[in-house]
Amino acid sequence: MDIEYRSGVSDVLAQAESRASIPPLDVTLDDIEHSDMENFISENQENNEVTAIDEKSKRQAKKKAKEERALRIINIREETEKLNIWVAYFNLENQYGNPPEEAVQKVFQRALQYCDPKKVHFALLGMYERTEQHKLAEELLDKMSKKFKHSCKVWLRRVLVLLTQQQDGVQPVVNRALLCLPRHKHVKFISQAAILEFKSGVPDRGRSMFEGVLREYPKRTDLWSTYLDQEIRLGDEDVIRALFERAISLSLPPKKMKFLFKKYLDYEKSRGDEERIESVKRKAMDYVESTLT
């Protein structure tokens, strides 16, 4: 580039010297054709655009080379690091690919050969969501629901998308998920979906889901605890205390009852009402005495 520049400068100087010996023409600036000036400006603009495109291509090539080198040197067992590189590659092609959608898909197909397929799908889905490519995200999630139909995480993502976009159709997705998921994953899926309902501002549906699963598994203190946490987050004290009272009235092993009483007592202590704190303590003592008789 420097050699070309110096050569160009020399040529310009030589032409200037040769013109210096020619008497100047007796014309004014107004006689210069406007079209000549416009052509000169246009040519310079085109040259600048070509240079900018060349620079952009060079930057893109350097970034691609960097990603390829990173993929070669990372240990094959370092799954997370390798996946992060593929995600960076997705982002690169999404920004500079020509066309972006096809370029991303080519990298995606390569990534599937080297990383956990479900993780690669989630990585691509995340990129589509971050860049607000909703149609591509929806299409990919449909494919994931078929390819990974036994995955809680995939079905929960579908529920989350519907809730985030404030769309109807959550219940049909839940029903379909329960048909596809193995039975031992049902409790996990329902409780997590209920939490999403609470956090998305539809607590009534979340309550309905918790109530349903607790009817089937009334001795699962982890479910009671999670249900209580959601109500505590909302802050309706009457609803919270009513749920605690239901929980401590259960006939459960002492270890589980101790857990529930402690959670109830911690809640009342956080409220600072001494009378209610003493009330919970008395109920706990009554339970202990009842187990001794």
N, C-alpha and C positions, 0 to 999 in steps of 0.2 A: 504493500500500500504506500509506504514512504517513497520507494523508487519511482512508482507511477506518478506520485505527487510532484517529486522533484523534476521528473521529465516533463510533466505538464507545465510547470512553472517556467522551465527553460524555453519551451516552445513559445509560450506567451511573451516572454521577454524578447526573444528573437523577432517575433512578429511586430512587437512594439517599436523596436529599433529600426526595422525596415520602413515602418510607416512614418517614423519621425522625420525622414528626409523628404517626404512628399508634402508639398505646400497644402495647407488646410483648405478645404472647400468653403466657398463663400455662401454658407447656408446657415439657417437658424435652427434651433431645437424644434421649433414648431413644424418644420418641414419633414421631420422624421416620421415615418409611417407608424401609426399606433399598432398596427398588426404585427410589425417586427418586434416591438417591445413586448406585446402579449405572447408571441411565440417564444421569446427568450425566457419570460417568466414561467410559461408552461413547461418548457424543457427542464428548467431547474427544479420545478415541483416534482416532475416525474422522476428525476434523478434522486431526489430526496426520499420519495416514496419507495423506490427500489432499494435504496440503502437501508431504510427502516425495516423492510420486509426481510432483507438478507440478515440484518442483525437479530431480528426475532427468530428466524430459522436457526441461526447459530446458537442462540440461547436455549431454544428448545432441544436441539441436538445434544448440547452439553448436559442438560438435565436428564435426558434419556440415557445418555452414557453413564451418568452418575448412578441412576437407579439400577441399570444393568450390572454395573460393577458391584453395587451393594448386594444384589441378589446372589452374585457369584461367591462373594467372600463370607457371607453370613453362614454360620454352622447350620446344617440341615435340621438339627434338633432344636434350634432356637425359633420355635414356631411363632411366638408373638412378634419378635423382631422382623422375621421374614414377612409376616402378614402386614406389618406396618409399612414395609417397603412397597408391597403391592398396592396398598391403599394410596400411598404417595403417587404411584404410577397411574392409578385410576384418575386421581386429581389432575395430573399432568396432561393425560390424553383428553380428559374432559374439557380442559382449557385450551389446549393447542392442537388436538387431533383434527384430522381433515378427512372425512367429517368426524366430529367428536364421538357420536354414538357408536359408529363402527370401530373406531380406534379403541374405545373403552372395552368393547366386547372382545376384541382380540386379546387384550391384556387379561381380561377376566377369564377367558378360556385357558390361557397359559397358567394363571394363578391356581386354577382348579387342579392342575397336575402336581402342584407342589405343597399345597396347604389343605387343611381340613375344609371340605366343600361347604359345609354349613356356615363356617366362619367367613369364608370368602363371599358367600351369598349375602350374609349380613353386612359385610364391609361395603359391598357394592350398593346395597339398599341404603345404608347410611349416607353414602355419597349422594345418591339420588335425592334423598330427603333434605340433606343440607343445602343442595343447590336448587331445591324446589322443582325438581323434574318429576312432578306428581304422577304423570301418566306412566313413565318408565318404572317408577317405584311400585305403582299398583300392579303392573304387569309382572314384575319380578316377584312380588309378594304372592301373587296367584300361583306362580310356578313353584315357589318355596312351599306353599301349603300342600301341594301335591307331592313334591319330592321329599319333603321332611314332615309328612303328616303325623308322625308319632312324636313330634317335638313340641313340648309345652311352649318353649320360647317363641316359636314361629306363630302359634295361635294367639299368644298374648300380644305379639306385635300387631297382629290384625286387629285385635280389640282396641289396642292403644291408638292405632291410626284412625279408626272410626270415631273414637271418643275425642281425639285431638281435633279432627275435622268437623266434629259435632254432627256426624251423620247417624242416621238410623241403621238398624240392622245388626246391633250388637248381639241380641239374643239368638238370631239364626246362626251367627258365627260360633257362639258358645255351644249351641246344640250340635253343630257340625263337628266342633272340636272334640266334644265328649264321645261322639261316634267313632272318631279316628284314633284318639289317644288310648293307650293301654289303661286299664282300670286303676292300676296303682298310681297313675299320674292325675287322676281326677281331682282329688282333694287339693293337691298343689295348684292345679290350674284354676279351680273355682275360687280358692282363697285369694290367689294373685289377681284374678280378674275382678273380684269384689273390691280389692284395694284400689285398682285402677278406676273403678266406678266412683268410689269415695273421693279420690283425688281429683277426679274430673268434674266434680260438682253434681253427681247424681247419687247421693247416699242411699236413697230409698231402694234403688236396684242393688246396691252393694249390700245393704242389710238383708234383702231378700235372698241373696246368694249365700251369705253367711248363715242365715237361719236354716236354709235348706240343707247345707252340709252338716250343720250341728245337729239337726234332727237325725241324721244318719250316723254321725260320730260324736255323740254328746260327751264322751269322756276325753276328747282331744283338747287338753288344756292349751296347747299351742294355738288352736283355732280360737278359743275363747280369748286368749291374750291378744291375738292379732285383731280380732273384732273389737275388743276394748280399746286398743291403741287407735283405731280409726275414729271411734266415737270421742275419745279424749282429744284427739286432734281437732275435731269439730267444736268441742267445748260446751255442749248442752248438758249441764250438770244433772238434770233430772233423768235424762236418757242414760247417762253414764252410770249413775247410781242404781238405776233400775236393772241395768245389765249386770252390774257387779252383784246385786242381790240374787239374781237368777243363778249366777255362777257359783256363789258360795252355798246355795241351797242344794247343790248336787250331792249325790252319794258317790264320792270318789275316794281312792286310796289317800291316806294321810299326807303323803308327800305332795300329791297334786293339790290337795286342799290347802296345804301350807303355802304353796306357790300363789294360789288365788287370793288368800287372805293377805299375804304380804303385798301383793300388787294393789289390793283395795286400800290397805293402810297407807302405802306410799302415795297413792292418789290423794287421800284425805289430808295427809301431812303437807302435800304441795298446795292444798287449798288453805291450810292454816286454821281450820275450824276445830278447836279443841273438843267440843262436844261430839262432833262426828267422829273424831279420832278415837275417843273413848268408846263410842258406840261400836266401832269396828273391832276394837280390842275385846270388848265383852262378848261379841258374837264369836270371835275366834276361841275364847276361853270356853264358851258354851259348847262349841264343837268338840274341843279336846275332852271335856268332861263326858260328853255323850259317847265318845269312843271308849271310855274307860268303864262304863257301866254295862 
